[in-house]
Every structure is written in C-alpha cells, then in structure tokens.
C-alpha cells in the first residue's frame, strides 16, 4: 500500500531520517521518501495506515493525510 502523509513538523533531513527509521522499525521492507519543502512523506508499506501514523507520531512527528 502507498501512503502519502503531510508531516507539518518535518523541517530538515534529520527529521526525515527519524520518520523513515520509525516506519522501518515496524516494516523493514518499507520504502520512505520525504520532501522537506512540501513536508510530504510517501511510504510504501504492508502495514496499515493507523500503524504507520502511530509509529511516526511516537517519533514526535504527527502526520495528517495528504489529499491528491
């Protein structure tokens, strides 16, 4: 499943790396792409959206859904 989440608190590459690590901690096969300028994170994962949101929020970066 592909998720696109807006992460308003993501401000730098270290933030993006923290978010990617949080997602990979729950799904090691996931791919995470983060765009710091738009604050958009695109995630390919087998986990549910709620699990991914919880993992990112636990890392200190609550996400809101990005509408295309």
PyMOL commands that place a pseudoatom at each C-alpha (Angstrom):
pseudoatom trace, name=CA, resn=UNK, resi=1, chain=A, elem=C, hetatm=0, pos=[0.000, 0.000, 0.000]
pseudoatom trace, name=CA, resn=UNK, resi=2, chain=A, elem=C, hetatm=0, pos=[1.188, 3.524, -0.715]
pseudoatom trace, name=CA, resn=UNK, resi=3, chain=A, elem=C, hetatm=0, pos=[0.524, 6.240, 1.853]
pseudoatom trace, name=CA, resn=UNK, resi=4, chain=A, elem=C, hetatm=0, pos=[1.058, 9.954, 1.390]
pseudoatom trace, name=CA, resn=UNK, resi=5, chain=A, elem=C, hetatm=0, pos=[1.180, 11.865, 4.635]
pseudoatom trace, name=CA, resn=UNK, resi=6, chain=A, elem=C, hetatm=0, pos=[1.743, 15.534, 5.329]
pseudoatom trace, name=CA, resn=UNK, resi=7, chain=A, elem=C, hetatm=0, pos=[4.094, 15.935, 8.296]
pseudoatom trace, name=CA, resn=UNK, resi=8, chain=A, elem=C, hetatm=0, pos=[3.985, 19.602, 9.361]
pseudoatom trace, name=CA, resn=UNK, resi=9, chain=A, elem=C, hetatm=0, pos=[6.790, 19.275, 11.944]
pseudoatom trace, name=CA, resn=UNK, resi=10, chain=A, elem=C, hetatm=0, pos=[9.312, 17.838, 9.439]
pseudoatom trace, name=CA, resn=UNK, resi=11, chain=A, elem=C, hetatm=0, pos=[11.868, 20.607, 8.931]
pseudoatom trace, name=CA, resn=UNK, resi=12, chain=A, elem=C, hetatm=0, pos=[15.185, 19.018, 7.945]
pseudoatom trace, name=CA, resn=UNK, resi=13, chain=A, elem=C, hetatm=0, pos=[16.869, 15.866, 6.676]
pseudoatom trace, name=CA, resn=UNK, resi=14, chain=A, elem=C, hetatm=0, pos=[17.391, 14.648, 10.254]
pseudoatom trace, name=CA, resn=UNK, resi=15, chain=A, elem=C, hetatm=0, pos=[13.610, 14.856, 10.755]
pseudoatom trace, name=CA, resn=UNK, resi=16, chain=A, elem=C, hetatm=0, pos=[13.072, 12.890, 7.551]
pseudoatom trace, name=CA, resn=UNK, resi=17, chain=A, elem=C, hetatm=0, pos=[15.582, 10.256, 8.683]
pseudoatom trace, name=CA, resn=UNK, resi=18, chain=A, elem=C, hetatm=0, pos=[13.815, 9.916, 12.050]
pseudoatom trace, name=CA, resn=UNK, resi=19, chain=A, elem=C, hetatm=0, pos=[10.476, 9.422, 10.292]
pseudoatom trace, name=CA, resn=UNK, resi=20, chain=A, elem=C, hetatm=0, pos=[11.976, 6.855, 7.902]
pseudoatom trace, name=CA, resn=UNK, resi=21, chain=A, elem=C, hetatm=0, pos=[13.530, 4.956, 10.814]
pseudoatom trace, name=CA, resn=UNK, resi=22, chain=A, elem=C, hetatm=0, pos=[10.213, 4.919, 12.697]
pseudoatom trace, name=CA, resn=UNK, resi=23, chain=A, elem=C, hetatm=0, pos=[8.468, 3.407, 9.671]
pseudoatom trace, name=CA, resn=UNK, resi=24, chain=A, elem=C, hetatm=0, pos=[11.238, 0.877, 9.028]
pseudoatom trace, name=CA, resn=UNK, resi=25, chain=A, elem=C, hetatm=0, pos=[11.135, -0.185, 12.686]
pseudoatom trace, name=CA, resn=UNK, resi=26, chain=A, elem=C, hetatm=0, pos=[7.610, -1.535, 12.109]
pseudoatom trace, name=CA, resn=UNK, resi=27, chain=A, elem=C, hetatm=0, pos=[8.152, -2.650, 8.478]
pseudoatom trace, name=CA, resn=UNK, resi=28, chain=A, elem=C, hetatm=0, pos=[11.755, -3.290, 7.468]
pseudoatom trace, name=CA, resn=UNK, resi=29, chain=A, elem=C, hetatm=0, pos=[10.726, -3.790, 3.820]
pseudoatom trace, name=CA, resn=UNK, resi=30, chain=A, elem=C, hetatm=0, pos=[9.077, -0.370, 3.548]
pseudoatom trace, name=CA, resn=UNK, resi=31, chain=A, elem=C, hetatm=0, pos=[10.339, 2.475, 1.386]
pseudoatom trace, name=CA, resn=UNK, resi=32, chain=A, elem=C, hetatm=0, pos=[10.101, 6.044, 2.591]
pseudoatom trace, name=CA, resn=UNK, resi=33, chain=A, elem=C, hetatm=0, pos=[10.579, 9.192, 0.513]
pseudoatom trace, name=CA, resn=UNK, resi=34, chain=A, elem=C, hetatm=0, pos=[10.386, 12.571, 2.222]
pseudoatom trace, name=CA, resn=UNK, resi=35, chain=A, elem=C, hetatm=0, pos=[10.202, 16.016, 0.626]
pseudoatom trace, name=CA, resn=UNK, resi=36, chain=A, elem=C, hetatm=0, pos=[11.222, 18.562, 3.234]
pseudoatom trace, name=CA, resn=UNK, resi=37, chain=A, elem=C, hetatm=0, pos=[9.989, 21.557, 1.206]
pseudoatom trace, name=CA, resn=UNK, resi=38, chain=A, elem=C, hetatm=0, pos=[6.435, 20.253, 0.825]
pseudoatom trace, name=CA, resn=UNK, resi=39, chain=A, elem=C, hetatm=0, pos=[6.531, 18.272, 4.106]
pseudoatom trace, name=CA, resn=UNK, resi=40, chain=A, elem=C, hetatm=0, pos=[5.157, 15.292, 2.197]
pseudoatom trace, name=CA, resn=UNK, resi=41, chain=A, elem=C, hetatm=0, pos=[6.197, 11.732, 3.062]
pseudoatom trace, name=CA, resn=UNK, resi=42, chain=A, elem=C, hetatm=0, pos=[5.413, 8.913, 0.628]
pseudoatom trace, name=CA, resn=UNK, resi=43, chain=A, elem=C, hetatm=0, pos=[5.550, 5.454, 2.166]
pseudoatom trace, name=CA, resn=UNK, resi=44, chain=A, elem=C, hetatm=0, pos=[5.302, 2.019, 0.525]
pseudoatom trace, name=CA, resn=UNK, resi=45, chain=A, elem=C, hetatm=0, pos=[4.408, -0.449, 3.271]
pseudoatom trace, name=CA, resn=UNK, resi=46, chain=A, elem=C, hetatm=0, pos=[2.476, -3.590, 4.090]
pseudoatom trace, name=CA, resn=UNK, resi=47, chain=A, elem=C, hetatm=0, pos=[1.390, -2.086, 7.421]
pseudoatom trace, name=CA, resn=UNK, resi=48, chain=A, elem=C, hetatm=0, pos=[-1.905, -0.278, 7.929]
pseudoatom trace, name=CA, resn=UNK, resi=49, chain=A, elem=C, hetatm=0, pos=[-2.158, 3.490, 7.801]
pseudoatom trace, name=CA, resn=UNK, resi=50, chain=A, elem=C, hetatm=0, pos=[-3.016, 3.618, 11.502]
pseudoatom trace, name=CA, resn=UNK, resi=51, chain=A, elem=C, hetatm=0, pos=[0.117, 1.622, 12.406]
pseudoatom trace, name=CA, resn=UNK, resi=52, chain=A, elem=C, hetatm=0, pos=[2.303, 3.930, 10.306]
pseudoatom trace, name=CA, resn=UNK, resi=53, chain=A, elem=C, hetatm=0, pos=[0.688, 7.052, 11.791]
pseudoatom trace, name=CA, resn=UNK, resi=54, chain=A, elem=C, hetatm=0, pos=[1.260, 5.712, 15.324]
pseudoatom trace, name=CA, resn=UNK, resi=55, chain=A, elem=C, hetatm=0, pos=[4.916, 4.952, 14.592]
pseudoatom trace, name=CA, resn=UNK, resi=56, chain=A, elem=C, hetatm=0, pos=[5.540, 8.409, 13.140]
pseudoatom trace, name=CA, resn=UNK, resi=57, chain=A, elem=C, hetatm=0, pos=[3.667, 10.130, 15.988]
pseudoatom trace, name=CA, resn=UNK, resi=58, chain=A, elem=C, hetatm=0, pos=[5.672, 8.129, 18.543]
pseudoatom trace, name=CA, resn=UNK, resi=59, chain=A, elem=C, hetatm=0, pos=[8.822, 9.526, 16.939]
pseudoatom trace, name=CA, resn=UNK, resi=60, chain=A, elem=C, hetatm=0, pos=[7.479, 13.042, 17.541]
pseudoatom trace, name=CA, resn=UNK, resi=61, chain=A, elem=C, hetatm=0, pos=[6.073, 13.785, 14.089]
pseudoatom trace, name=CA, resn=UNK, resi=62, chain=A, elem=C, hetatm=0, pos=[2.272, 13.531, 13.983]
pseudoatom trace, name=CA, resn=UNK, resi=63, chain=A, elem=C, hetatm=0, pos=[1.018, 13.304, 10.406]
pseudoatom trace, name=CA, resn=UNK, resi=64, chain=A, elem=C, hetatm=0, pos=[-2.063, 14.495, 8.619]
pseudoatom trace, name=CA, resn=UNK, resi=65, chain=A, elem=C, hetatm=0, pos=[-3.329, 12.848, 5.431]
pseudoatom trace, name=CA, resn=UNK, resi=66, chain=A, elem=C, hetatm=0, pos=[-2.298, 14.498, 2.201]
pseudoatom trace, name=CA, resn=UNK, resi=67, chain=A, elem=C, hetatm=0, pos=[-5.055, 14.740, -0.373]
pseudoatom trace, name=CA, resn=UNK, resi=68, chain=A, elem=C, hetatm=0, pos=[-4.029, 14.488, -4.016]
for i in range(1, 68): cmd.bond("trace and resi %d" % i, "trace and resi %d" % (i + 1))
show_as sticks, trace
zoom trace
